[in-house]
Amino acid sequence: MVAKKESSDNVRVVVRCRPLNQKEKDMNTPMAVKCDEARGTVSIKAADGRSSEPPKVFTYDRVFGPDSKQPDVYNDAARSMSKVLLRATMAQYLPMVKQELEKLLRWKV
């Protein structure tokens, strides 16, 4: 997998294409989507199987193919989001903690 550099945008769209389940495999169902992890695109074939119609292509910030595992998705997408949320939470509460500590120090002196 090729990791894309972090964007400065507020919203990052990540998609994970699931593999065929056992029932779909047993029925010899073809994959309806084609994931290109390097380009960050997902191509969707026509539902009725018409080959004359080109597939619709959608571009995302990050694409995980059917062979990807859940830890891969978390490590790439959710971990950075967790860090941002933690930093935002700390930035919100640290001034309040500082203020309460100052009150306690004044009270004890």
GUKOLMAR-828049 format. One record per atom (N, C-alpha, C): residue number from 1; chain; x, y, z. Coordinates in steps of 0.05 Angstrom, whole numbers, plus 5000, padded with zeros to 4 digits. Example, Ala and Ser with C-alpha at 12.3 -4.5 7.8 and 13.67 -1.06 7.14 Angstrom:
@resi:1	chain:A	px:5264	py:4886	pz:5156 .
@resi:1	chain:A	px:5246	py:4910	pz:5156 .
@resi:1	chain:A	px:5264	py:4934	pz:5156 .
@resi:2	chain:A	px:5257	py:4955	pz:5142 .
@resi:2	chain:A	px:5273	py:4979	pz:5143 .
@resi:2	chain:A	px:5258	py:5001	pz:5157 .
END
This chain:
@resi:1	chain:A	px:5017	py:4977	pz:5000 .
@resi:1	chain:A	px:5000	py:5000	pz:5000 .
@resi:1	chain:A	px:5018	py:5025	pz:5000 .
@resi:2	chain:A	px:5009	py:5044	pz:4985 .
@resi:2	chain:A	px:5023	py:5070	pz:4984 .
@resi:2	chain:A	px:5008	py:5089	pz:5002 .
@resi:3	chain:A	px:5022	py:5100	pz:5022 .
@resi:3	chain:A	px:5010	py:5120	pz:5039 .
@resi:3	chain:A	px:5011	py:5147	pz:5027 .
@resi:4	chain:A	px:4989	py:5161	pz:5027 .
@resi:4	chain:A	px:4988	py:5189	pz:5017 .
@resi:4	chain:A	px:4996	py:5208	pz:5039 .
@resi:5	chain:A	px:5008	py:5230	pz:5032 .
@resi:5	chain:A	px:5016	py:5249	pz:5052 .
@resi:5	chain:A	px:4992	py:5262	pz:5065 .
@resi:6	chain:A	px:4995	py:5270	pz:5090 .
@resi:6	chain:A	px:4973	py:5282	pz:5105 .
@resi:6	chain:A	px:4964	py:5308	pz:5092 .
@resi:7	chain:A	px:4938	py:5312	pz:5091 .
@resi:7	chain:A	px:4927	py:5336	pz:5079 .
@resi:7	chain:A	px:4921	py:5356	pz:5101 .
@resi:8	chain:A	px:4921	py:5381	pz:5095 .
@resi:8	chain:A	px:4915	py:5401	pz:5115 .
@resi:8	chain:A	px:4885	py:5407	pz:5116 .
@resi:9	chain:A	px:4869	py:5393	pz:5099 .
@resi:9	chain:A	px:4840	py:5396	pz:5099 .
@resi:9	chain:A	px:4829	py:5384	pz:5125 .
@resi:10	chain:A	px:4805	py:5394	pz:5131 .
@resi:10	chain:A	px:4791	py:5384	pz:5155 .
@resi:10	chain:A	px:4779	py:5357	pz:5151 .
@resi:11	chain:A	px:4770	py:5350	pz:5127 .
@resi:11	chain:A	px:4757	py:5325	pz:5122 .
@resi:11	chain:A	px:4774	py:5308	pz:5104 .
@resi:12	chain:A	px:4778	py:5284	pz:5112 .
@resi:12	chain:A	px:4793	py:5264	pz:5096 .
@resi:12	chain:A	px:4775	py:5240	pz:5091 .
@resi:13	chain:A	px:4770	py:5233	pz:5066 .
@resi:13	chain:A	px:4752	py:5212	pz:5059 .
@resi:13	chain:A	px:4768	py:5186	pz:5053 .
@resi:14	chain:A	px:4762	py:5166	pz:5069 .
@resi:14	chain:A	px:4776	py:5140	pz:5066 .
@resi:14	chain:A	px:4755	py:5119	pz:5060 .
@resi:15	chain:A	px:4760	py:5101	pz:5041 .
@resi:15	chain:A	px:4741	py:5080	pz:5034 .
@resi:15	chain:A	px:4756	py:5053	pz:5035 .
@resi:16	chain:A	px:4741	py:5033	pz:5044 .
@resi:16	chain:A	px:4752	py:5006	pz:5045 .
@resi:16	chain:A	px:4732	py:4989	pz:5029 .
@resi:17	chain:A	px:4742	py:4976	pz:5008 .
@resi:17	chain:A	px:4726	py:4958	pz:4992 .
@resi:17	chain:A	px:4727	py:4930	pz:5004 .
@resi:18	chain:A	px:4705	py:4919	pz:5009 .
@resi:18	chain:A	px:4704	py:4892	pz:5022 .
@resi:18	chain:A	px:4708	py:4870	pz:5002 .
@resi:19	chain:A	px:4719	py:4848	pz:5011 .
@resi:19	chain:A	px:4722	py:4825	pz:4993 .
@resi:19	chain:A	px:4694	py:4811	pz:4990 .
@resi:20	chain:A	px:4693	py:4793	pz:4971 .
@resi:20	chain:A	px:4668	py:4778	pz:4967 .
@resi:20	chain:A	px:4664	py:4759	pz:4991 .
@resi:21	chain:A	px:4639	py:4757	pz:5000 .
@resi:21	chain:A	px:4634	py:4738	pz:5022 .
@resi:21	chain:A	px:4631	py:4710	pz:5010 .
@resi:22	chain:A	px:4629	py:4690	pz:5027 .
@resi:22	chain:A	px:4628	py:4662	pz:5018 .
@resi:22	chain:A	px:4605	py:4656	pz:4999 .
@resi:23	chain:A	px:4582	py:4667	pz:5005 .
@resi:23	chain:A	px:4559	py:4663	pz:4988 .
@resi:23	chain:A	px:4564	py:4674	pz:4960 .
@resi:24	chain:A	px:4576	py:4698	pz:4958 .
@resi:24	chain:A	px:4582	py:4710	pz:4933 .
@resi:24	chain:A	px:4603	py:4694	pz:4918 .
@resi:25	chain:A	px:4623	py:4683	pz:4932 .
@resi:25	chain:A	px:4643	py:4666	pz:4919 .
@resi:25	chain:A	px:4630	py:4640	pz:4908 .
@resi:26	chain:A	px:4612	py:4628	pz:4924 .
@resi:26	chain:A	px:4599	py:4604	pz:4916 .
@resi:26	chain:A	px:4582	py:4608	pz:4891 .
@resi:27	chain:A	px:4571	py:4632	pz:4887 .
@resi:27	chain:A	px:4555	py:4638	pz:4864 .
@resi:27	chain:A	px:4571	py:4649	pz:4841 .
@resi:28	chain:A	px:4598	py:4649	pz:4844 .
@resi:28	chain:A	px:4616	py:4660	pz:4823 .
@resi:28	chain:A	px:4609	py:4688	pz:4815 .
@resi:29	chain:A	px:4602	py:4704	pz:4835 .
@resi:29	chain:A	px:4595	py:4732	pz:4830 .
@resi:29	chain:A	px:4621	py:4748	pz:4825 .
@resi:30	chain:A	px:4622	py:4763	pz:4803 .
@resi:30	chain:A	px:4646	py:4779	pz:4798 .
@resi:30	chain:A	px:4646	py:4804	pz:4817 .
@resi:31	chain:A	px:4670	py:4814	pz:4822 .
@resi:31	chain:A	px:4672	py:4839	pz:4838 .
@resi:31	chain:A	px:4660	py:4862	pz:4822 .
@resi:32	chain:A	px:4643	py:4878	pz:4836 .
@resi:32	chain:A	px:4630	py:4900	pz:4823 .
@resi:32	chain:A	px:4648	py:4925	pz:4823 .
@resi:33	chain:A	px:4668	py:4925	pz:4841 .
@resi:33	chain:A	px:4685	py:4949	pz:4843 .
@resi:33	chain:A	px:4714	py:4940	pz:4839 .
@resi:34	chain:A	px:4730	py:4959	pz:4829 .
@resi:34	chain:A	px:4759	py:4955	pz:4826 .
@resi:34	chain:A	px:4772	py:4977	pz:4841 .
@resi:35	chain:A	px:4789	py:4970	pz:4860 .
@resi:35	chain:A	px:4803	py:4990	pz:4877 .
@resi:35	chain:A	px:4831	py:4994	pz:4867 .
@resi:36	chain:A	px:4839	py:5019	pz:4864 .
@resi:36	chain:A	px:4866	py:5026	pz:4857 .
@resi:36	chain:A	px:4877	py:5041	pz:4881 .
@resi:37	chain:A	px:4891	py:5027	pz:4898 .
@resi:37	chain:A	px:4901	py:5039	pz:4923 .
@resi:37	chain:A	px:4922	py:5061	pz:4917 .
@resi:38	chain:A	px:4938	py:5057	pz:4897 .
@resi:38	chain:A	px:4959	py:5076	pz:4890 .
@resi:38	chain:A	px:4948	py:5103	pz:4880 .
@resi:39	chain:A	px:4927	py:5101	pz:4865 .
@resi:39	chain:A	px:4914	py:5126	pz:4854 .
@resi:39	chain:A	px:4892	py:5137	pz:4872 .
@resi:40	chain:A	px:4883	py:5120	pz:4891 .
@resi:40	chain:A	px:4861	py:5129	pz:4908 .
@resi:40	chain:A	px:4834	py:5130	pz:4894 .
@resi:41	chain:A	px:4830	py:5111	pz:4875 .
@resi:41	chain:A	px:4805	py:5110	pz:4860 .
@resi:41	chain:A	px:4790	py:5084	pz:4864 .
@resi:42	chain:A	px:4764	py:5085	pz:4861 .
@resi:42	chain:A	px:4747	py:5062	pz:4860 .
@resi:42	chain:A	px:4730	py:5063	pz:4835 .
@resi:43	chain:A	px:4731	py:5042	pz:4819 .
@resi:43	chain:A	px:4716	py:5041	pz:4794 .
@resi:43	chain:A	px:4692	py:5022	pz:4798 .
@resi:44	chain:A	px:4669	py:5030	pz:4790 .
@resi:44	chain:A	px:4645	py:5014	pz:4793 .
@resi:44	chain:A	px:4634	py:5007	pz:4766 .
@resi:45	chain:A	px:4631	py:4981	pz:4761 .
@resi:45	chain:A	px:4621	py:4972	pz:4735 .
@resi:45	chain:A	px:4591	py:4974	pz:4734 .
@resi:46	chain:A	px:4579	py:4975	pz:4710 .
@resi:46	chain:A	px:4550	py:4976	pz:4707 .
@resi:46	chain:A	px:4538	py:4951	pz:4719 .
@resi:47	chain:A	px:4516	py:4955	pz:4733 .
@resi:47	chain:A	px:4502	py:4933	pz:4747 .
@resi:47	chain:A	px:4493	py:4911	pz:4729 .
@resi:48	chain:A	px:4484	py:4918	pz:4705 .
@resi:48	chain:A	px:4473	py:4898	pz:4687 .
@resi:48	chain:A	px:4494	py:4885	pz:4670 .
@resi:49	chain:A	px:4520	py:4892	pz:4674 .
@resi:49	chain:A	px:4541	py:4879	pz:4660 .
@resi:49	chain:A	px:4546	py:4888	pz:4632 .
@resi:50	chain:A	px:4535	py:4911	pz:4624 .
@resi:50	chain:A	px:4540	py:4922	pz:4597 .
@resi:50	chain:A	px:4569	py:4931	pz:4595 .
@resi:51	chain:A	px:4584	py:4919	pz:4578 .
@resi:51	chain:A	px:4612	py:4925	pz:4576 .
@resi:51	chain:A	px:4616	py:4950	pz:4559 .
@resi:52	chain:A	px:4596	py:4959	pz:4544 .
@resi:52	chain:A	px:4599	py:4983	pz:4527 .
@resi:52	chain:A	px:4600	py:5009	pz:4544 .
@resi:53	chain:A	px:4588	py:5008	pz:4568 .
@resi:53	chain:A	px:4587	py:5031	pz:4585 .
@resi:53	chain:A	px:4612	py:5031	pz:4602 .
@resi:54	chain:A	px:4627	py:5053	pz:4602 .
@resi:54	chain:A	px:4652	py:5054	pz:4619 .
@resi:54	chain:A	px:4645	py:5054	pz:4648 .
@resi:55	chain:A	px:4663	py:5044	pz:4665 .
@resi:55	chain:A	px:4658	py:5044	pz:4694 .
@resi:55	chain:A	px:4659	py:5073	pz:4705 .
@resi:56	chain:A	px:4644	py:5077	pz:4726 .
@resi:56	chain:A	px:4645	py:5103	pz:4739 .
@resi:56	chain:A	px:4668	py:5102	pz:4759 .
@resi:57	chain:A	px:4684	py:5124	pz:4759 .
@resi:57	chain:A	px:4708	py:5125	pz:4775 .
@resi:57	chain:A	px:4705	py:5147	pz:4796 .
@resi:58	chain:A	px:4710	py:5140	pz:4821 .
@resi:58	chain:A	px:4708	py:5158	pz:4843 .
@resi:58	chain:A	px:4736	py:5160	pz:4856 .
@resi:59	chain:A	px:4744	py:5184	pz:4864 .
@resi:59	chain:A	px:4770	py:5189	pz:4876 .
@resi:59	chain:A	px:4767	py:5196	pz:4905 .
@resi:60	chain:A	px:4783	py:5184	pz:4922 .
@resi:60	chain:A	px:4783	py:5188	pz:4951 .
@resi:60	chain:A	px:4811	py:5195	pz:4960 .
@resi:61	chain:A	px:4812	py:5205	pz:4985 .
@resi:61	chain:A	px:4838	py:5211	pz:4997 .
@resi:61	chain:A	px:4855	py:5186	pz:5001 .
@resi:62	chain:A	px:4841	py:5164	pz:5007 .
@resi:62	chain:A	px:4855	py:5139	pz:5013 .
@resi:62	chain:A	px:4836	py:5116	pz:5006 .
@resi:63	chain:A	px:4846	py:5096	pz:4993 .
@resi:63	chain:A	px:4830	py:5072	pz:4985 .
@resi:63	chain:A	px:4844	py:5047	pz:4996 .
@resi:64	chain:A	px:4828	py:5030	pz:5008 .
@resi:64	chain:A	px:4838	py:5004	pz:5017 .
@resi:64	chain:A	px:4823	py:4983	pz:5001 .
@resi:65	chain:A	px:4839	py:4965	pz:4989 .
@resi:65	chain:A	px:4827	py:4944	pz:4972 .
@resi:65	chain:A	px:4816	py:4921	pz:4988 .
@resi:66	chain:A	px:4804	py:4901	pz:4975 .
@resi:66	chain:A	px:4792	py:4879	pz:4989 .
@resi:66	chain:A	px:4811	py:4862	pz:5005 .
@resi:67	chain:A	px:4837	py:4864	pz:4999 .
@resi:67	chain:A	px:4857	py:4848	pz:5014 .
@resi:67	chain:A	px:4867	py:4862	pz:5039 .
@resi:68	chain:A	px:4858	py:4887	pz:5043 .
@resi:68	chain:A	px:4867	py:4902	pz:5067 .
@resi:68	chain:A	px:4855	py:4891	pz:5092 .
@resi:69	chain:A	px:4868	py:4895	pz:5114 .
@resi:69	chain:A	px:4859	py:4885	pz:5140 .
@resi:69	chain:A	px:4851	py:4909	pz:5157 .
@resi:70	chain:A	px:4834	py:4904	pz:5177 .
@resi:70	chain:A	px:4824	py:4926	pz:5194 .
@resi:70	chain:A	px:4847	py:4941	pz:5208 .
@resi:71	chain:A	px:4868	py:4928	pz:5218 .
@resi:71	chain:A	px:4890	py:4944	pz:5230 .
@resi:71	chain:A	px:4903	py:4963	pz:5211 .
@resi:72	chain:A	px:4904	py:4955	pz:5185 .
@resi:72	chain:A	px:4915	py:4974	pz:5165 .
@resi:72	chain:A	px:4899	py:4999	pz:5163 .
@resi:73	chain:A	px:4873	py:4996	pz:5162 .
@resi:73	chain:A	px:4854	py:5018	pz:5160 .
@resi:73	chain:A	px:4857	py:5036	pz:5185 .
@resi:74	chain:A	px:4858	py:5023	pz:5209 .
@resi:74	chain:A	px:4860	py:5039	pz:5233 .
@resi:74	chain:A	px:4887	py:5054	pz:5234 .
@resi:75	chain:A	px:4909	py:5040	pz:5229 .
@resi:75	chain:A	px:4935	py:5053	pz:5231 .
@resi:75	chain:A	px:4938	py:5076	pz:5212 .
@resi:76	chain:A	px:4926	py:5074	pz:5189 .
@resi:76	chain:A	px:4928	py:5096	pz:5169 .
@resi:76	chain:A	px:4908	py:5118	pz:5173 .
@resi:77	chain:A	px:4884	py:5111	pz:5179 .
@resi:77	chain:A	px:4863	py:5132	pz:5180 .
@resi:77	chain:A	px:4855	py:5140	pz:5208 .
@resi:78	chain:A	px:4848	py:5122	pz:5225 .
@resi:78	chain:A	px:4837	py:5129	pz:5251 .
@resi:78	chain:A	px:4858	py:5138	pz:5271 .
@resi:79	chain:A	px:4882	py:5127	pz:5269 .
@resi:79	chain:A	px:4902	py:5134	pz:5289 .
@resi:79	chain:A	px:4908	py:5164	pz:5288 .
@resi:80	chain:A	px:4911	py:5175	pz:5264 .
@resi:80	chain:A	px:4917	py:5204	pz:5262 .
@resi:80	chain:A	px:4893	py:5220	pz:5272 .
@resi:81	chain:A	px:4869	py:5211	pz:5267 .
@resi:81	chain:A	px:4845	py:5225	pz:5277 .
@resi:81	chain:A	px:4844	py:5224	pz:5308 .
@resi:82	chain:A	px:4852	py:5201	pz:5320 .
@resi:82	chain:A	px:4853	py:5198	pz:5348 .
@resi:82	chain:A	px:4872	py:5218	pz:5361 .
@resi:83	chain:A	px:4895	py:5222	pz:5348 .
@resi:83	chain:A	px:4915	py:5241	pz:5358 .
@resi:83	chain:A	px:4905	py:5269	pz:5357 .
@resi:84	chain:A	px:4891	py:5276	pz:5335 .
@resi:84	chain:A	px:4880	py:5303	pz:5332 .
@resi:84	chain:A	px:4859	py:5308	pz:5354 .
@resi:85	chain:A	px:4842	py:5288	pz:5359 .
@resi:85	chain:A	px:4821	py:5291	pz:5379 .
@resi:85	chain:A	px:4834	py:5294	pz:5407 .
@resi:86	chain:A	px:4854	py:5278	pz:5413 .
@resi:86	chain:A	px:4868	py:5280	pz:5438 .
@resi:86	chain:A	px:4880	py:5308	pz:5442 .
@resi:87	chain:A	px:4894	py:5318	pz:5422 .
@resi:87	chain:A	px:4906	py:5345	pz:5423 .
@resi:87	chain:A	px:4884	py:5366	pz:5428 .
@resi:88	chain:A	px:4862	py:5364	pz:5414 .
@resi:88	chain:A	px:4840	py:5383	pz:5417 .
@resi:88	chain:A	px:4829	py:5382	pz:5445 .
@resi:89	chain:A	px:4826	py:5358	pz:5456 .
@resi:89	chain:A	px:4815	py:5355	pz:5483 .
@resi:89	chain:A	px:4835	py:5367	pz:5503 .
@resi:90	chain:A	px:4860	py:5361	pz:5500 .
@resi:90	chain:A	px:4880	py:5372	pz:5518 .
@resi:90	chain:A	px:4881	py:5402	pz:5517 .
@resi:91	chain:A	px:4879	py:5413	pz:5493 .
@resi:91	chain:A	px:4880	py:5442	pz:5490 .
@resi:91	chain:A	px:4855	py:5455	pz:5503 .
@resi:92	chain:A	px:4833	py:5441	pz:5504 .
@resi:92	chain:A	px:4809	py:5451	pz:5516 .
@resi:92	chain:A	px:4811	py:5451	pz:5547 .
@resi:93	chain:A	px:4822	py:5429	pz:5558 .
@resi:93	chain:A	px:4821	py:5426	pz:5587 .
@resi:93	chain:A	px:4846	py:5436	pz:5602 .
@resi:94	chain:A	px:4869	py:5438	pz:5589 .
@resi:94	chain:A	px:4893	py:5447	pz:5602 .
@resi:94	chain:A	px:4890	py:5475	pz:5615 .
@resi:95	chain:A	px:4878	py:5494	pz:5602 .
@resi:95	chain:A	px:4875	py:5520	pz:5616 .
@resi:95	chain:A	px:4858	py:5518	pz:5641 .
@resi:96	chain:A	px:4837	py:5501	pz:5641 .
@resi:96	chain:A	px:4820	py:5498	pz:5665 .
@resi:96	chain:A	px:4836	py:5484	pz:5687 .
@resi:97	chain:A	px:4852	py:5465	pz:5680 .
@resi:97	chain:A	px:4869	py:5451	pz:5700 .
@resi:97	chain:A	px:4889	py:5470	pz:5712 .
@resi:98	chain:A	px:4901	py:5486	pz:5695 .
@resi:98	chain:A	px:4920	py:5506	pz:5704 .
@resi:98	chain:A	px:4907	py:5526	pz:5724 .
@resi:99	chain:A	px:4883	py:5535	pz:5717 .
@resi:99	chain:A	px:4869	py:5554	pz:5734 .
@resi:99	chain:A	px:4862	py:5541	pz:5761 .
@resi:100	chain:A	px:4854	py:5516	pz:5761 .
@resi:100	chain:A	px:4847	py:5503	pz:5786 .
@resi:100	chain:A	px:4872	py:5498	pz:5803 .
@resi:101	chain:A	px:4894	py:5492	pz:5790 .
@resi:101	chain:A	px:4919	py:5488	pz:5805 .
@resi:101	chain:A	px:4929	py:5515	pz:5817 .
@resi:102	chain:A	px:4925	py:5536	pz:5803 .
@resi:102	chain:A	px:4933	py:5562	pz:5814 .
@resi:102	chain:A	px:4915	py:5569	pz:5838 .
@resi:103	chain:A	px:4890	py:5562	pz:5837 .
@resi:103	chain:A	px:4872	py:5567	pz:5859 .
@resi:103	chain:A	px:4881	py:5551	pz:5884 .
@resi:104	chain:A	px:4888	py:5526	pz:5879 .
@resi:104	chain:A	px:4897	py:5509	pz:5901 .
@resi:104	chain:A	px:4923	py:5519	pz:5913 .
@resi:105	chain:A	px:4941	py:5528	pz:5897 .
@resi:105	chain:A	px:4967	py:5538	pz:5907 .
@resi:105	chain:A	px:4963	py:5564	pz:5923 .
@resi:106	chain:A	px:4945	py:5581	pz:5914 .
@resi:106	chain:A	px:4939	py:5605	pz:5929 .
@resi:106	chain:A	px:4925	py:5599	pz:5956 .
@resi:107	chain:A	px:4909	py:5579	pz:5956 .
@resi:107	chain:A	px:4894	py:5571	pz:5980 .
@resi:107	chain:A	px:4913	py:5560	pz:6002 .
@resi:108	chain:A	px:4933	py:5544	pz:5993 .
@resi:108	chain:A	px:4951	py:5531	pz:6012 .
@resi:108	chain:A	px:4972	py:5551	pz:6023 .
@resi:109	chain:A	px:4978	py:5572	pz:6010 .
@resi:109	chain:A	px:4999	py:5591	pz:6018 .
@resi:109	chain:A	px:4990	py:5608	pz:6041 .
END
